[in-house]
Every structure is written in C-alpha cells, then in structure tokens.
Amino acid sequence: MSAKRQAPRLLATALGAFARAEVTVSAIRALRVAPAATATYTTGPTRTETDLLGEMSVPSHALYGIATQRATENYDITGVKLNHFPEFIAALGMTKKACAMANHRLGLLPDDVYQPVAAACDEVIAGKHDSQFVVDMIQGGAGTSTNMNANEVIANLALLSVGARRGDYARINPNDHVNLCQSTNDSYPSAAKLAVVLKHRPLVTRTEELIAALRAKGAEFDRVIKMGRTQLQDAVPMTLGQEFNSFAATLESDLTVLETNVERMYSMNLGGTAIGTGICADERFPGAAVEALSEVTGLPMRSPADFIEASSSTGSFLLFSSILRRVSVKLSKICNDLRLMASGPRCGFGEINLPPMAPGSSIMPGKINPVIPEVVNQVCFQVIGHDVAVTMASEAGQLQLNVFEPLIIFNLLQSMDMLTRAMHTLRVRCVDGITANEERCRELAHGSIGIVTALLPHIGYKNATAAAAEALRTNRPVGDVCVDLGFVSESEMEKLLDPARMTTNRTSLTRANAAETDAVCNPKRVCIDTGSALEHQA
C-alpha cells in the first residue's frame, strides 16, 4: 500500500489511541483530585455547634469551632493553611491578648474570663496549638475566617482551663469575649502587620550575612584585574573585588530601606472595628489596646491618625511588598552576573568558579550547572510576581474595606519566607565557595580593545577610534597599533595602557600601590585572540 493511502489509517489509529489515553488520564486525575475535595470533611466523634446558617458537626477534639469548620470546607484553595506561618499565629495570639488586657483594664472583661483567655493567648503565642489553625490562607470574607479561627481556639482553650467543655460558649464566647471591641477589619490586619514585623528580623539577618560574604570576596579579589562590560561588550578594566563590592553595596542600600520601613507596620487600627468609626467599641479602647500591644511585643505600637482611612488602606503592605520586589530585582541581577562570569568552562567568560553543587546533565557528561544562582533567580521571579498580585489586590479595594487582604498577606509572608531562605542558600551554597580564575581575567583585560579608552585625554576620540578599528581588523593588541600609528611612544603606551592603573582614580593611586599592583596583576600583555604574549618592562 502506498504511503499516501496509508496516511488516513495511521491518523485514525493515532486519534483512537489518543482518545483512549485521554480517558485514562481523566480517570487518573479524578482519582487524584477526589480525595482533596473531601479531605476537610469531619470523621470520627463530633460535637454540634450552631451559627446563623444552622447546625454543623465539628470534630469533638478540635479547639476550633463552627466558623472554622465552615471555612475549611468553603476554602480548599491553596492547600497552605494558617499553620504554615507560625509567626502569623503568634501575632494573632499577641493581638488577642492585648485586646483582652485592654478590655480587662477598662472593666469590660471580668477577671474570671480575662485570666483564662489571657492564659490561652499565651499558649497560642508559644506555638502549642498551631495544628488547630487550619483555615486556608486565601479565603473570602476579608479574613473573617482567620479571625474566627483564632477566637474559637482561644475561647475553647480558656473553657478547658476552667473545667468546661469545648463549645460551651455561654461561659466564654469567641465573639462576645475574645473578640470584644474588635472586628475582623481591625484585628486581622493588625495581626498581619505584626507577623511581618516578626518575620522581618530573620530576613534582615540573612541579608546582612550575604552582604558580609560579598564584602569578604571583594577583599579577597581586590587585586584580580578583569574587564568591565557594558551591554555585554568590552568596556574598561576593573577589579573582581570592585565587582563583588558593588554587589554588596546594592544590597546594603536595600537593607537600609528594609530596616526603616518596617516601622510603618507599627500603626494598628485596633478599636476602629467595622469601618473605622469604632462602633461597638469603648471609646477608650483604641489607646488601651495599642498600649497593651506595646507591652506584649516590646514594640512602639501606635494608633493611626485616621481610623477610617486605616481600615480601607493596604498602603503599608503595598510599600513593604514593593521593597521586597526591589530586593529581588537586585538579587536576581547579581545571580545573572554570577552565572555569566562563571560561564564556560572553556567557551564562556570563565572569570570565576562557582562551587559545584550537583551533576548538571542527564546526557552531557562532566557538565556542572550554576544551580544555586538559578534557583535564587526563580525565587526572585516569584517574589516579583507576588508583588504584582499584591498591587492588583490593593487597587481592587472598595469603599471602606479591602476584601482581598488574605491574598496580600499570604503573598507578603510567602515572599519573606522565600527571600530569607534564598539569601541563606546563595551565601552558604555559592558565594562562600567562589574562587577567581585570575589568569583568565588578566588575559581578557589585556587583550581587550576597550583599554584604548584610557588614551582619550592624550590622543583624542578620533585617533582612539582609528586605533580600535585597526586593532579589531588586524587582531593585534590595541597598544601596539597606537605605537605603530605614531599616537604614543612605547614607554607611554606601557604606562597609559596598564589595566591595573585604570581601575582607580589616578590621583588616589600612590606610586607604591601602583608598583605593587603592576607586579601582582600585570606581568604580561596578552592578545587573547592570537594567544601571543608580549613581554614588557615595568
């Protein structure tokens, strides 16, 4: 049978096989997805609780209640629960304890309720019940499910401490006692801000450690002459140490911004309740609450100037997210540069060696890839994407509340986690082990056309351009061309085209330092294109 006549049959066979495979794939997907859809439903002994919508079964052993149970069934979204962020749970506990302290001091919460509630908050702060915080980080309701998860856990812990049963809310109530003088719209963002503050110090510490590692490499490579590049083309010489110091400097500027702007998180709208007017809260509560929260945290918390603005604004989250984006952009650029500088081993820049972390290929023997900078690049891309989502969610707020705070908070906390780990990984798995290929750096610098830039004050732009063009055409060192064209003498060329002298301002380079640099960094003048080495006298 001819190939032309066979083609329709082959196509039909292929389509049939594809259809059968699609059924199989669909069945597999159904099997994998089905458990996730039912995983949050209750099994085993239960207790019955009621709310606006009616009765519902809650696991009898659970410290959470009906509001949390509904949320686990409604929001099976990311699979990332509140307990993924222990700092957020601790912040919820601190916020609830401060509110209880304020209500007790104002005479609104009797001592026999305050004491067990405060003790329960201490247990939450200590992380003893993180497993009970089971609501998905992304949820509808502007964070109400998270707030109620905290209220219910604290109320039930308090009930158990006084010998009552879980769910016996007539004695200690999640809403009337734990949530007294509060709304989700003030306690939830306040706790989220505090969570950012708690996660802030580890991020700062890891950034400081990475900066110190880059500075150490800057000192180690201080005498390694290399070629600087602009637009991936040869520019003028520099030292490898200067390059690593520039990496440290760019992160240092971000460190300052990170450290100063976290203080914007100290503004807490506690007592603003639903929309900032303070409905259902004692007029003394806002001041008492931030004072108590300052005591609990040891931080200078304060009330906002305008509670209504604070209730609807996500400005502090938006600003901090943009700072994380800025850090990520710079960190990713550093990783890009490290990958370029380490490219090779024989056909790339080959200026530095990154410590080998893993075999690089399943098919190409001997290949080692820059996997650590690559993974940090990906972290940075993710953080930048998180910031885009935070920006969109912040813009989408309406009137007196932004209902998209759960996404904002989730992305912000996740970005902080990822950046903190990425900084540490880049330092210990990459930067600390970087070594320089000094001879390769030297060859590239001395063979470059770009060093002719140093002659501009002496021979002018037009002559320097002519020398560069001739050097490129003849594949000769540009210094030799300048001598042949009569632009400079041999001795002038040796002095003016010394790459080591080009790495610093002439007025700041002492005669002794110049001589030392010459001896260490400029023993030969090499044309890398031809491999020729031209001896010269110092």
BELNORTA-V11555 format. One record per backbone hydrogen bond with DSSP energy under -1.0 kcal/mol. CO is the residue of the C=O (numbers start at 1). NH is the residue of the N-H. E is the energy in kcal/mol with one decimal. If there is no record, write none. Layout:
CO,NH,E  CO,NH,E
//
This chain:
2,6,-1.9  3,7,-1.5  6,10,-2.2  7,11,-2.5  8,12,-2.5  9,13,-2.5  10,14,-2.4  11,15,-2.6  12,16,-2.3  13,17,-2.3  14,18,-2.5  15,19,-2.4  16,20,-2.3  17,21,-2.4  18,22,-2.5  19,23,-1.8  20,24,-1.8  21,25,-3.0  22,26,-2.7  23,27,-2.4  24,28,-2.4  25,29,-2.7  26,30,-2.4  27,31,-2.2  28,32,-2.2  29,33,-2.7  30,34,-2.4  33,37,-1.5  38,41,-1.3  45,60,-2.1  47,58,-2.9  49,56,-2.1  51,54,-1.4  54,51,-1.9  56,49,-2.4  58,47,-3.0  59,62,-1.5  65,69,-2.3  66,70,-2.6  67,71,-1.7  68,72,-2.2  69,73,-1.3  70,74,-2.3  71,75,-2.6  75,77,-1.2  80,137,-2.6  81,84,-2.1  82,85,-2.1  85,88,-1.1  85,89,-1.4  86,90,-2.6  87,91,-2.3  88,92,-2.3  89,93,-2.3  90,94,-2.5  91,95,-2.6  92,96,-2.5  93,97,-2.2  94,98,-2.5  95,99,-2.1  96,100,-2.2  97,101,-2.7  98,102,-2.4  99,103,-2.6  100,104,-2.4  101,105,-2.5  102,106,-1.8  103,108,-2.9  103,109,-1.2  104,107,-1.3  110,113,-1.5  110,114,-3.1  111,115,-2.3  113,117,-1.9  114,118,-3.1  115,119,-2.2  116,120,-2.1  117,121,-2.4  118,122,-2.0  119,123,-1.6  120,124,-2.0  121,125,-2.8  122,126,-1.9  123,128,-2.1  124,127,-1.5  129,132,-1.9  130,133,-2.0  132,134,-1.1  133,83,-1.5  135,82,-1.7  141,144,-1.4  143,147,-2.4  144,148,-2.7  145,149,-2.0  146,150,-2.0  147,151,-2.6  148,152,-2.9  149,153,-2.1  150,154,-2.4  151,155,-2.4  152,156,-2.6  153,157,-2.3  154,158,-2.3  155,159,-2.4  156,160,-2.3  157,161,-1.8  159,164,-2.7  160,163,-1.3  165,168,-1.9  167,169,-2.0  168,171,-1.6  173,177,-1.7  173,178,-1.9  179,182,-1.9  183,186,-1.6  183,187,-2.5  184,188,-1.9  186,190,-1.3  187,191,-2.3  188,192,-2.2  189,193,-2.5  190,194,-2.0  191,195,-2.2  192,196,-2.0  193,197,-2.0  194,198,-2.5  195,199,-2.1  196,200,-1.1  199,203,-1.2  200,204,-2.4  201,205,-2.7  202,206,-2.4  203,207,-2.1  204,208,-2.6  205,209,-2.2  206,210,-2.1  207,211,-2.5  208,212,-2.3  209,213,-1.9  210,214,-2.4  211,215,-2.5  212,216,-2.2  213,217,-1.8  214,218,-2.0  215,219,-2.1  216,220,-2.2  217,221,-2.4  219,222,-1.2  221,224,-1.6  221,241,-1.8  224,240,-3.0  226,238,-2.4  228,235,-2.8  230,233,-2.0  233,230,-2.1  236,228,-2.1  238,226,-3.0  239,243,-1.6  240,244,-2.1  241,245,-2.5  242,246,-1.9  243,247,-1.5  244,248,-2.0  245,249,-2.6  246,250,-2.1  247,251,-1.4  248,252,-2.1  249,253,-1.8  251,255,-2.3  252,256,-1.8  253,257,-1.4  254,258,-2.8  255,259,-2.4  256,260,-2.1  257,261,-2.1  261,264,-1.5  262,265,-2.0  263,266,-1.7  266,302,-2.4  269,272,-2.3  272,276,-1.7  272,278,-2.1  278,281,-2.0  282,285,-2.0  284,288,-1.9  285,289,-3.1  286,290,-2.1  287,291,-1.8  288,292,-2.2  289,293,-2.6  290,294,-2.0  291,295,-1.6  292,296,-2.5  293,297,-2.5  294,298,-2.4  299,301,-2.1  302,268,-3.1  306,310,-2.3  307,311,-2.0  308,312,-1.1  309,313,-1.8  314,318,-2.5  315,319,-2.6  316,320,-2.1  317,321,-2.5  318,322,-1.9  319,323,-1.7  320,324,-2.1  321,325,-2.1  322,326,-2.2  323,327,-2.5  324,328,-2.3  325,329,-2.7  326,330,-2.0  327,331,-2.9  328,332,-2.7  329,333,-1.8  330,334,-2.1  331,335,-2.1  332,336,-2.5  333,337,-2.3  334,338,-2.5  335,339,-2.2  336,340,-2.2  337,341,-3.1  338,342,-1.7  340,343,-1.4  341,351,-2.0  341,352,-1.4  343,350,-1.8  351,437,-2.9  353,435,-1.9  364,367,-1.4  367,360,-3.5  369,371,-2.1  370,374,-1.9  371,375,-2.3  372,376,-2.1  373,377,-2.6  374,378,-1.8  375,379,-1.8  376,380,-2.4  377,381,-2.4  378,382,-2.2  379,383,-2.5  380,384,-2.4  381,385,-2.3  382,386,-2.7  383,387,-2.2  384,388,-1.7  385,389,-2.0  386,390,-2.7  387,391,-2.6  388,392,-2.3  389,393,-2.6  390,394,-2.5  391,395,-2.1  392,396,-1.5  398,401,-1.8  401,398,-1.6  404,408,-1.7  405,409,-3.1  406,410,-2.4  407,411,-2.6  408,412,-2.2  409,413,-2.6  410,414,-2.3  411,415,-2.5  412,416,-2.1  413,417,-2.2  414,418,-2.6  415,419,-2.6  416,420,-2.2  417,421,-2.2  418,422,-2.6  419,423,-2.7  420,424,-1.6  421,425,-2.7  422,426,-2.8  423,427,-1.8  424,428,-2.6  425,429,-2.4  426,431,-2.7  427,432,-2.5  430,433,-1.2  431,434,-1.6  435,353,-3.0  436,438,-1.1  437,441,-2.3  438,442,-2.5  439,443,-2.6  440,444,-2.3  441,445,-2.1  442,446,-2.6  443,447,-1.9  449,452,-2.1  450,453,-1.9  451,454,-1.7  452,455,-2.0  453,456,-1.6  455,458,-1.7  455,459,-2.8  456,460,-1.6  460,464,-2.1  461,465,-2.4  462,466,-2.0  463,467,-2.4  464,468,-2.3  465,469,-2.5  466,470,-2.2  467,471,-2.4  468,472,-2.3  469,473,-2.3  470,474,-2.6  471,475,-1.2  471,476,-1.3  477,481,-1.6  478,482,-2.1  479,483,-1.9  480,484,-2.7  481,485,-2.4  482,487,-2.2  483,486,-1.4  489,493,-2.7  490,494,-2.3  491,495,-1.6  492,496,-3.3  493,497,-2.6  498,501,-1.1  500,503,-1.0  505,508,-1.4  506,509,-1.2  510,514,-2.6  511,515,-2.2  512,516,-2.3  513,517,-2.7  514,518,-2.6  515,519,-2.2  516,520,-2.0  517,521,-3.1  518,522,-2.0  525,534,-2.6  527,531,-2.4  532,527,-2.0  534,525,-1.1
//
